[in-house]
């Protein structure tokens, strides 16, 4: 009997190992970018069977997040923390096609199962409050004024049955003013199996991450039903993407003050006509810089996260996108795989030992090819004054022969009241709007202090063209209690979300997204010093008036000779006696000093 129990335990243990080997993967992609920058994309992939997830048997998907999703009836979740601006002109296409990127601040959208819209919104508020406590963020401030229901912009990426789709409600919320910091990174790392202590997550340090030029943290939870499999799984994907300045990241933490480069180490571009002995124009040396993992991230990779997953090919690897002629040195005993394209190579992490990667200084003229984005978008506020304004968005299609079709989505605060009749899309050289550009419009007007404005425009930009989308809006006047402490700074407007439907660079078929930068909207602001002055003056007058009237009503005024037990002669004699006593003491002290 004991032997049978031992065999049963051994089989369960083997099944657990086999399941673990396919249920958790992590990967790091490093790509040098001009000028002198480095893109680091961390990806953590966890799976759990749908049956075990519903029975709350959590292995790689954390219990803290899984129970929140079950309680709020959330079938699909997408959460983003982002700061900085992606420089599309220099860095090209966004990582993951922009699918794991969010707008500035915090962005959240989810599919909630409910019978009615009111029930879905109540569960949405429950989800926001729970995630706010889990990630130390202000997600509880996503109320009805910051919530929208997109129609054309987002689609479920998970596998949902037709019966469940009928009761799924999509809700989307943003907090563009939220500051992403280490308090959000710490709970993010606690969701990983190794908590950032081993594997590629050991490189994630708050000092490096939030010193980047651009960074984004993403969490995606969705159901997936693989083809040919009997049971569906719940897939959780965590991603961290950052663009680091190599020279800035190499500064030691104990002495981060930048130092001027010695003259003999300067690399000058002598092709400039104004180049001389006293003038140096720095040359772009991003493709031949010397750097290591320890210099850029402050530490090497601490082995693998899970020993059993290291046996699966490509489960824990580090990939580097550099040309084949670029010298790369790694730690001893690391297996290297080179891509047939000649611009990528991957390394399998060692099980126990630290993994170090070093690129020496080398004269390299070209780097890995950077694909241009399928669309450039620039958004700004136009107009002047405190009453009205306008929004202008420049949408540029860089393709020379293929038009690009996309959905333009804006979620505006309720105090921005756009005039829909002023919405225009113009092409250069045309004085009026072209009817073939806009294909469809969905507009949901705002309700003061209850709901913001939602605008979705489906449009097509011809090849090698720039379309200008403009509209006017009116600024509302807020109550003085609705202004933030820094009212004169302005109000943050959430970035616009653009979903590419068809483009020349979309070869995978997956949805591609890009987001504009957030805007700062100035509103009519009262002089908050005037209420303060009025309050102080009014309080002073009221205190004086009330005190005087109170004394007249309460106190009883009588003559000194009429007061009972009051003898003015006795009081005068007492005062004179005290004065004589003090005088005698002073004279005695003076005579004593003379005798000494």
Phi and psi in degrees as a GROMACS rama.xvg file:
@    title "Ramachandran Plot"
@    xaxis  label "Phi"
@    yaxis  label "Psi"
@TYPE xy
-63.9283  -37.4754  UNK-2
-66.1391  -36.5099  UNK-3
-66.0103  -41.1741  UNK-4
-63.5051  -35.8583  UNK-5
-66.1058  -41.5963  UNK-6
-65.0207  -38.9273  UNK-7
-63.6683  -43.0655  UNK-8
-64.8563  -38.9537  UNK-9
-66.4774  -39.4951  UNK-10
-66.7725  -40.5679  UNK-11
-63.9483  -39.2686  UNK-12
-66.2673  -40.0588  UNK-13
-66.2829  -39.8833  UNK-14
-63.8991  -37.6471  UNK-15
-65.5647  -42.1932  UNK-16
-63.223  -44.6769  UNK-17
-64.2322  -36.8216  UNK-18
-69.9213  -39.8643  UNK-19
-64.6499  -31.7717  UNK-20
-67.6861  -19.7766  UNK-21
-113.74  -0.127712  UNK-22
-104.393  -3.16674  UNK-23
-143.802  128.599  UNK-24
-138.313  150.051  UNK-25
-144.171  146.189  UNK-26
-150.704  145.388  UNK-27
-125.251  129.648  UNK-28
-116.952  125.653  UNK-29
-116.074  130.849  UNK-30
-143.718  117.306  UNK-31
-64.7739  139.413  UNK-32
-127.611  147.823  UNK-33
-80.836  146.487  UNK-34
-98.4533  122.299  UNK-35
57.3936  43.9444  UNK-36
-125.696  165.79  UNK-37
-137.918  124.223  UNK-38
-91.9259  124.421  UNK-39
-120.368  117.664  UNK-40
-115.79  112.301  UNK-41
-98.4388  134.356  UNK-42
-135.298  126.545  UNK-43
-123.837  125.876  UNK-44
-124.12  122.351  UNK-45
-127.717  143.218  UNK-46
-128.162  152.472  UNK-47
-151.92  142.549  UNK-48
-64.5282  147.56  UNK-49
-64.1025  -32.9533  UNK-50
-66.6283  -47.0243  UNK-51
-65.6671  -33.3859  UNK-52
-67.6281  -42.2672  UNK-53
-69.2566  -28.3271  UNK-54
-87.4086  5.47851  UNK-55
61.2223  39.1279  UNK-56
-99.4329  90.011  UNK-57
-95.3306  129.232  UNK-58
-116.251  -67.3137  UNK-59
-101.556  -28.2618  UNK-60
-79.6281  122.233  UNK-61
-65.325  144.503  UNK-62
-65.6042  -36.5222  UNK-63
-60.1123  -39.889  UNK-64
-83.4588  -37.4119  UNK-65
-63.1871  -40.6765  UNK-66
-69.781  -32.0561  UNK-67
-64.45  -44.1604  UNK-68
-65.4012  -38.3031  UNK-69
-69.153  -39.8906  UNK-70
-67.7292  -37.7109  UNK-71
-89.4015  5.04275  UNK-72
55.0529  43.094  UNK-73
-93.5289  118.628  UNK-74
-92.6544  -21.6897  UNK-75
-152.037  134.48  UNK-76
-132.666  139.957  UNK-77
-139.603  117.34  UNK-78
-125.942  135.58  UNK-79
-133.192  138.073  UNK-80
-124.495  119.284  UNK-81
-139.405  146.852  UNK-82
-143.252  155.529  UNK-83
89.2527  -174.806  UNK-84
-132.131  130.919  UNK-85
-79.9929  121.105  UNK-86
-86.1746  89.2874  UNK-87
-67.8112  -28.5087  UNK-88
-65.3602  -34.6674  UNK-89
-100.914  -33.3614  UNK-90
-99.7013  -11.9107  UNK-91
79.6822  -142.984  UNK-92
-67.5987  144.445  UNK-93
-70.2852  153.828  UNK-94
-61.8833  142.609  UNK-95
59.2364  23.0714  UNK-96
66.3146  21.3423  UNK-97
78.4621  1.27828  UNK-98
-70.3884  -24.2588  UNK-99
-108.956  22.5214  UNK-100
-107.483  145.74  UNK-101
-122.885  169.588  UNK-102
-71.9291  169.215  UNK-103
-58.0782  131.488  UNK-104
96.0013  -130.921  UNK-105
-122.42  135.366  UNK-106
-133.463  135.989  UNK-107
-141.535  132.555  UNK-108
-143.329  145.467  UNK-109
-152.7  156.359  UNK-110
-105.437  115.247  UNK-111
-108.689  136.101  UNK-112
-89.1333  124.911  UNK-113
-162.114  160.976  UNK-114
-82.1831  -37.2208  UNK-115
-127.722  167.6  UNK-116
-66.27  -37.0123  UNK-117
-65.0659  -41.2006  UNK-118
-66.8327  -39.2962  UNK-119
-63.4177  -40.8568  UNK-120
-67.8346  -37.0301  UNK-121
-63.3687  -41.1371  UNK-122
-70.4569  -30.3522  UNK-123
-64.4743  -42.0834  UNK-124
-65.3034  -39.804  UNK-125
-61.5909  -42.7464  UNK-126
-62.8788  -43.9685  UNK-127
-63.1084  -43.003  UNK-128
-64.8991  -39.6208  UNK-129
-69.3347  -43.6193  UNK-130
-67.4858  -28.6943  UNK-131
-62.9726  -42.9191  UNK-132
-72.8105  -31.9878  UNK-133
-71.2067  -40.4186  UNK-134
-105.689  9.86495  UNK-135
53.9196  43.8476  UNK-136
-122.96  169.858  UNK-137
-93.1496  38.3863  UNK-138
-65.6784  -18.8517  UNK-139
-68.4836  -12.1499  UNK-140
-84.5898  -2.241  UNK-141
-78.7738  93.4708  UNK-142
-104.94  -160.778  UNK-143
-66.3232  -28.2958  UNK-144
-75.059  -19.0107  UNK-145
-110.478  11.5756  UNK-146
-111.555  136.137  UNK-147
-132.227  166.694  UNK-148
-125.777  83.7681  UNK-149
-61.0029  147.118  UNK-150
-108.876  -40.8187  UNK-151
-113.767  -10.9509  UNK-152
-83.8384  -45.5589  UNK-153
-113.562  145.836  UNK-154
-133.022  149.559  UNK-155
-62.9025  135.004  UNK-156
-97.3413  -9.83364  UNK-157
-89.3861  173.676  UNK-158
-96.8725  112.043  UNK-159
-121.277  140.919  UNK-160
-72.0051  161.18  UNK-161
-63.7677  -32.7312  UNK-162
-69.2247  -38.5671  UNK-163
-76.4382  -28.2298  UNK-164
-63.8543  -27.7824  UNK-165
-66.2266  -25.7934  UNK-166
-108.365  11.801  UNK-167
-90.0844  133.835  UNK-168
-121.211  126.736  UNK-169
-91.3361  126.534  UNK-170
-129.365  141.827  UNK-171
-134.785  134.87  UNK-172
-142.455  151.354  UNK-173
-136.692  152.297  UNK-174
-133.745  83.1483  UNK-175
-68.6418  -19.4687  UNK-176
-86.9442  -6.14766  UNK-177
-68.5091  134.174  UNK-178
-96.92  117.374  UNK-179
-83.8569  129.822  UNK-180
-146.188  -168.846  UNK-181
-63.5115  -27.4781  UNK-182
-62.605  -24.3604  UNK-183
-87.8963  -28.8112  UNK-184
-71.7074  -38.6224  UNK-185
-60.842  -50.7993  UNK-186
-66.9607  -26.2238  UNK-187
-63.0599  -43.3685  UNK-188
-70.8752  -29.6421  UNK-189
-68.9254  -16.7924  UNK-190
-77.1188  -14.8399  UNK-191
-81.1392  154.656  UNK-192
-61.5243  -36.0103  UNK-193
-101.761  5.93514  UNK-194
56.3423  26.7585  UNK-195
78.3366  13.0393  UNK-196
-93.796  -20.0628  UNK-197
-147.615  164.368  UNK-198
78.6097  -166.859  UNK-199
-69.1334  -20.2061  UNK-200
-68.3135  -14.379  UNK-201
-68.8172  -14.0689  UNK-202
-80.9696  -16.3485  UNK-203
-76.1567  111.756  UNK-204
-128.351  135.612  UNK-205
-61.0939  -34.9116  UNK-206
-64.8826  -35.1289  UNK-207
-83.5014  -41.6336  UNK-208
-64.0287  -46.3165  UNK-209
-89.8755  6.93961  UNK-210
-100.327  5.07034  UNK-211
-77.7987  159.077  UNK-212
-69.6619  -29.7561  UNK-213
-154.988  137.227  UNK-214
-150.296  150.503  UNK-215
-147.313  133.247  UNK-216
-115.137  133.437  UNK-217
-133.006  144.108  UNK-218
-132.561  124.367  UNK-219
-127.813  127.712  UNK-220
-126.567  126.839  UNK-221
-154.264  155.092  UNK-222
-86.4784  140.048  UNK-223
-132.223  132.947  UNK-224
-116.729  94.6219  UNK-225
-62.3133  148.019  UNK-226
-67.1526  131.668  UNK-227
84.6749  -3.91007  UNK-228
-96.6226  148.137  UNK-229
-80.4247  -34.0865  UNK-230
-118.616  142.838  UNK-231
-81.3969  161.252  UNK-232
-127.021  158.121  UNK-233
-100.482  120.378  UNK-234
-106.658  128.594  UNK-235
-121.071  125.578  UNK-236
-125.799  123.92  UNK-237
-112.964  134.765  UNK-238
-136.152  143.68  UNK-239
-132.888  120.174  UNK-240
-122.063  135.13  UNK-241
-147.861  150.467  UNK-242
-117.039  113.045  UNK-243
-102.622  141.939  UNK-244
-81.6244  118.412  UNK-245
-62.009  -47.9254  UNK-246
-65.1075  -38.4459  UNK-247
-67.5546  -39.3941  UNK-248
-70.9901  -24.66  UNK-249
-79.1628  -6.71071  UNK-250
-66.9173  138.142  UNK-251
-67.5689  146.228  UNK-252
-68.7362  -32.3497  UNK-253
-77.5174  -12.7966  UNK-254
-145.534  71.8979  UNK-255
-83.7844  5.37795  UNK-256
-68.933  126.864  UNK-257
-68.0033  140.144  UNK-258
-113.414  143.865  UNK-259
-67.0079  143.324  UNK-260
-72.5808  132.477  UNK-261
-57.667  151.108  UNK-262
-60.6936  -36.9556  UNK-263
-71.3517  -17.1166  UNK-264
-95.4277  -3.78871  UNK-265
-71.7919  136.191  UNK-266
-108.424  107.561  UNK-267
-101.898  148.591  UNK-268
-91.8408  99.6883  UNK-269
-76.8715  -5.97825  UNK-270
-75.3161  -15.399  UNK-271
-70.0512  140.059  UNK-272
-70.4338  -22.4649  UNK-273
-95.2532  9.71073  UNK-274
-71.6497  133.701  UNK-275
-152.145  -174.499  UNK-276
-67.1433  -32.2669  UNK-277
-96.5549  -1.54607  UNK-278
-127.554  129.283  UNK-279
-130.565  122.655  UNK-280
-100.093  114.961  UNK-281
-60.9679  140.509  UNK-282
-92.8263  146.675  UNK-283
-71.3906  110.556  UNK-284
-114.725  29.2853  UNK-285
-67.1603  -26.5512  UNK-286
-85.6494  -11.6108  UNK-287
-126.152  21.3076  UNK-288
-73.5311  154.304  UNK-289
-96.4146  128.671  UNK-290
-160.883  158.119  UNK-291
-131.418  166.527  UNK-292
-62.8591  -38.9924  UNK-293
-67.3601  -32.904  UNK-294
-75.0442  -40.354  UNK-295
-80.166  -43.7975  UNK-296
-102.564  -6.14082  UNK-297
87.2595  -3.51151  UNK-298
-167.738  157.718  UNK-299
-83.1488  176.067  UNK-300
-78.6994  128.672  UNK-301
-86.7567  76.6794  UNK-302
61.5366  -152.859  UNK-303
-104.766  156.533  UNK-304
-71.7452  -53.642  UNK-305
-122.076  127.899  UNK-306
-65.0928  -38.5128  UNK-307
-69.2107  -29.7094  UNK-308
-75.4783  -17.8248  UNK-309
-68.4991  -15.1738  UNK-310
-80.1702  -14.8995  UNK-311
-85.7262  129.901  UNK-312
-60.867  137.027  UNK-313
64.1291  18.109  UNK-314
-79.6908  -34.7654  UNK-315
-137.992  101.715  UNK-316
-143.433  161.472  UNK-317
-122.347  122.949  UNK-318
-112.023  142.906  UNK-319
-128.812  123.462  UNK-320
-96.3204  91.0585  UNK-321
-139.661  157.935  UNK-322
-61.6279  161.105  UNK-323
-66.4735  -27.5799  UNK-324
-84.5978  3.36859  UNK-325
-82.5637  129.291  UNK-326
-74.7517  130.182  UNK-327
-135.632  129.764  UNK-328
-118.528  139.705  UNK-329
-128.781  178.351  UNK-330
-67.5582  165.855  UNK-331
-71.6038  137.865  UNK-332
82.4191  19.5123  UNK-333
-95.4748  133.438  UNK-334
-86.0324  132.429  UNK-335
-117.133  137.9  UNK-336
-126.385  127.384  UNK-337
-104.034  140.414  UNK-338
-78.8627  151.74  UNK-339
-69.7211  -20.6505  UNK-340
-71.1587  -19.7948  UNK-341
84.2337  6.77761  UNK-342
-121.26  11.7028  UNK-343
-149.585  146.344  UNK-344
-147.568  145.948  UNK-345
-124.305  150.327  UNK-346
-128.03  132.821  UNK-347
-86.0656  128.844  UNK-348
-68.8772  142.352  UNK-349
-70.2256  156.756  UNK-350
-70.9438  -44.8001  UNK-351
-116.736  -44.1249  UNK-352
-70.2015  158.808  UNK-353
-71.6911  148.576  UNK-354
-110.244  124.926  UNK-355
-122.637  141.844  UNK-356
-128.275  131.259  UNK-357
-135.114  133.146  UNK-358
-116.607  113.126  UNK-359
-74.6783  166.9  UNK-360
-69.3724  128.546  UNK-361
-149.895  145.449  UNK-362
-84.1552  99.2022  UNK-363
-122.271  128.741  UNK-364
-87.0689  -31.0247  UNK-365
-127.667  157.25  UNK-366
-122.459  -165.28  UNK-367
-66.5346  141.479  UNK-368
-63.1361  136.443  UNK-369
-105.944  117.382  UNK-370
-76.5588  133.508  UNK-371
-70.1048  149.837  UNK-372
-69.6714  154.701  UNK-373
-72.2275  -15.7071  UNK-374
-156.865  138.37  UNK-375
-105.617  137.601  UNK-376
-134.942  129.849  UNK-377
-132.551  128.113  UNK-378
-126.334  137.635  UNK-379
-151.737  164.898  UNK-380
-100.036  134.755  UNK-381
-116.086  172.875  UNK-382
91.7645  178.552  UNK-383
-149.036  165.374  UNK-384
96.3264  172.885  UNK-385
-103.962  6.08302  UNK-386
-108.736  -44.2617  UNK-387
-133.081  166.981  UNK-388
-162.782  -169.615  UNK-389
-152.529  159.784  UNK-390
-116.099  132.842  UNK-391
-128.272  126.481  UNK-392
-125.184  123.003  UNK-393
-96.4165  120.469  UNK-394
-117.248  111.336  UNK-395
-112.032  127.934  UNK-396
-99.9525  108.911  UNK-397
-77.2871  -12.7992  UNK-398
-67.6266  140.425  UNK-399
-87.2041  -15.2578  UNK-400
-138.253  -3.71315  UNK-401
-124.591  125.974  UNK-402
-72.7066  159.596  UNK-403
-122.273  131.131  UNK-404
-111.044  136.972  UNK-405
-156.131  169.216  UNK-406
-113.926  125.21  UNK-407
-102.13  119.758  UNK-408
-122.336  129.318  UNK-409
-128.605  134.963  UNK-410
-117.441  104.079  UNK-411
-100.974  147.486  UNK-412
-67.1626  160.199  UNK-413
-66.5037  -23.9053  UNK-414
-82.8005  0.811412  UNK-415
-103.372  110.28  UNK-416
-109.156  95.2504  UNK-417
-74.3176  149.578  UNK-418
-96.1815  107.931  UNK-419
-65.795  -27.4504  UNK-420
-71.567  -12.9484  UNK-421
-92.9096  0.129218  UNK-422
-67.165  122.364  UNK-423
-139.259  147.723  UNK-424
-127.213  115.037  UNK-425
-116.448  147.287  UNK-426
-105.235  151.239  UNK-427
-62.0869  135.973  UNK-428
89.2948  -4.98006  UNK-429
-114.175  131.173  UNK-430
-84.1573  -14.6607  UNK-431
-131.632  167.042  UNK-432
-70.2442  138.108  UNK-433
-86.0016  125.342  UNK-434
-69.512  -13.9869  UNK-435
-87.0593  -3.02092  UNK-436
-83.4927  -54.0473  UNK-437
-83.2347  123.869  UNK-438
-99.3123  -35.4198  UNK-439
-159.102  151.451  UNK-440
-137.105  133.177  UNK-441
-121.68  123.192  UNK-442
-129.481  129.781  UNK-443
-125.41  108.133  UNK-444
-69.3437  161.935  UNK-445
-86.1251  160.107  UNK-446
-123.899  125.556  UNK-447
-53.0263  123.89  UNK-448
63.6867  14.0377  UNK-449
-130.156  -32.2749  UNK-450
-155.888  140.262  UNK-451
-86.7023  176.867  UNK-452
-87.9836  137.162  UNK-453
-121.241  125.943  UNK-454
-133.282  123.447  UNK-455
-127.863  127.241  UNK-456
-127.106  123.981  UNK-457
-98.3941  122.942  UNK-458
-146.378  165.927  UNK-459
-128.939  128.529  UNK-460
-106.125  124.569  UNK-461
-63.2455  167.279  UNK-462
-64.9672  142.818  UNK-463
52.2046  44.8834  UNK-464
-135.76  160.01  UNK-465
-124.917  116.968  UNK-466
-98.4134  138.523  UNK-467
-112.613  113.485  UNK-468
-99.2762  124.041  UNK-469
-136.079  152.303  UNK-470
-161.312  158.87  UNK-471
-102.491  156.598  UNK-472
-145.67  163.265  UNK-473
-113.409  140.331  UNK-474
-93.5566  130.265  UNK-475
-87.3284  155.587  UNK-476
-97.233  124.819  UNK-477
-89.0388  163.187  UNK-478
-72.984  154.556  UNK-479
-67.9382  -20.5161  UNK-480
-80.6932  -10.1494  UNK-481
-93.1393  -3.22877  UNK-482
-83.9813  141.886  UNK-483
-75.3268  171.12  UNK-484
-60.2622  -33.4971  UNK-485
-102.035  60.1502  UNK-486
-63.9732  -33.8001  UNK-487
-72.931  -13.0387  UNK-488
-69.8421  -35.0509  UNK-489
114.14  178.295  UNK-490
-115.111  135.257  UNK-491
-79.0396  133.304  UNK-492
-108.149  130.653  UNK-493
-61.4704  147.105  UNK-494
-63.7534  155.309  UNK-495
-80.7105  142.721  UNK-496
-106.306  130.314  UNK-497
-121.017  121.091  UNK-498
-106.354  117.83  UNK-499
-81.0299  123.192  UNK-500
-89.8855  -43.5572  UNK-501
-145.764  133.676  UNK-502
-156.238  164.015  UNK-503
-71.3189  -28.8615  UNK-504
-87.3482  -7.01659  UNK-505
-87.7976  92.106  UNK-506
-98.8156  -15.067  UNK-507
-87.4009  -20.9424  UNK-508
88.8727  -10.6475  UNK-509
-76.3075  156.308  UNK-510
-68.8385  136.517  UNK-511
-113.767  139.737  UNK-512
-129.43  155.541  UNK-513
-149.361  154.182  UNK-514
-129.845  143.547  UNK-515
-82.1476  176.191  UNK-516
-78.8391  158.631  UNK-517
-74.4126  161.125  UNK-518
-114.805  157.495  UNK-519
-116.707  112.545  UNK-520
-101.76  117.906  UNK-521
-83.2898  131.993  UNK-522
-113.668  159.911  UNK-523
-58.0148  118.549  UNK-524
-114.835  125.981  UNK-525
-72.9234  164.643  UNK-526
-82.6916  101.227  UNK-527
-71.6195  -8.606  UNK-528
-76.8897  -26.6008  UNK-529
-66.0195  -46.9064  UNK-530
-57.8576  -36.6593  UNK-531
-63.3763  -45.2376  UNK-532
-64.0947  -40.7647  UNK-533
-64.6528  -41.1362  UNK-534
-63.7056  -44.3875  UNK-535
-63.9484  -47.314  UNK-536
-64.0473  -44.5121  UNK-537
-63.5875  -41.3585  UNK-538
-63.8471  -39.554  UNK-539
-64.1906  -46.4708  UNK-540
-63.2449  -42.112  UNK-541
-65.6903  -38.4819  UNK-542
-64.935  -43.9272  UNK-543
-64.6016  -45.6715  UNK-544
-66.6589  -44.6978  UNK-545
-65.3219  -42.3234  UNK-546
-62.6393  -42.3536  UNK-547
-66.7217  -45.4365  UNK-548
-65.8753  -37.8118  UNK-549
-64.2956  -40.8993  UNK-550
-64.2815  -41.033  UNK-551
-66.3524  -33.2357  UNK-552
-83.0759  -31.6298  UNK-553
-98.9821  -44.7806  UNK-554
-73.6027  151.396  UNK-555
-115.536  120.385  UNK-556
-96.7764  124.444  UNK-557
-133.666  163.322  UNK-558
-72.6986  158.959  UNK-559
-66.342  -34.818  UNK-560
-78.0321  -14.9722  UNK-561
-89.8752  -14.3023  UNK-562
-69.7884  135.203  UNK-563
-75.5311  131.271  UNK-564
73.2934  21.2921  UNK-565
-116.234  109.513  UNK-566
-115.262  108.707  UNK-567
-72.157  -29.574  UNK-568
-69.4649  -41.4607  UNK-569
-64.6622  -39.1766  UNK-570
-65.7192  -39.2927  UNK-571
-66.3093  -38.738  UNK-572
-64.3907  -38.3293  UNK-573
-64.4268  -40.8312  UNK-574
-67.6044  -41.4107  UNK-575
-64.8374  -37.1091  UNK-576
-63.4251  -39.8551  UNK-577
-66.8134  -39.3183  UNK-578
-66.4132  -40.5923  UNK-579
-63.2535  -40.1277  UNK-580
-64.076  -41.2865  UNK-581
-67.4731  -36.5109  UNK-582
-66.5742  -41.3397  UNK-583
-63.1032  -38.6809  UNK-584
-65.7581  -40.8631  UNK-585
-65.838  -41.8792  UNK-586
-66.7997  -38.419  UNK-587
-63.9582  -40.8115  UNK-588
-66.3458  -35.6357  UNK-589
-68.8796  -42.8295  UNK-590
-65.0203  -35.8739  UNK-591
-66.1923  -35.2765  UNK-592
-68.1135  -37.4356  UNK-593
-65.8307  -39.4142  UNK-594
-66.2946  -32.632  UNK-595
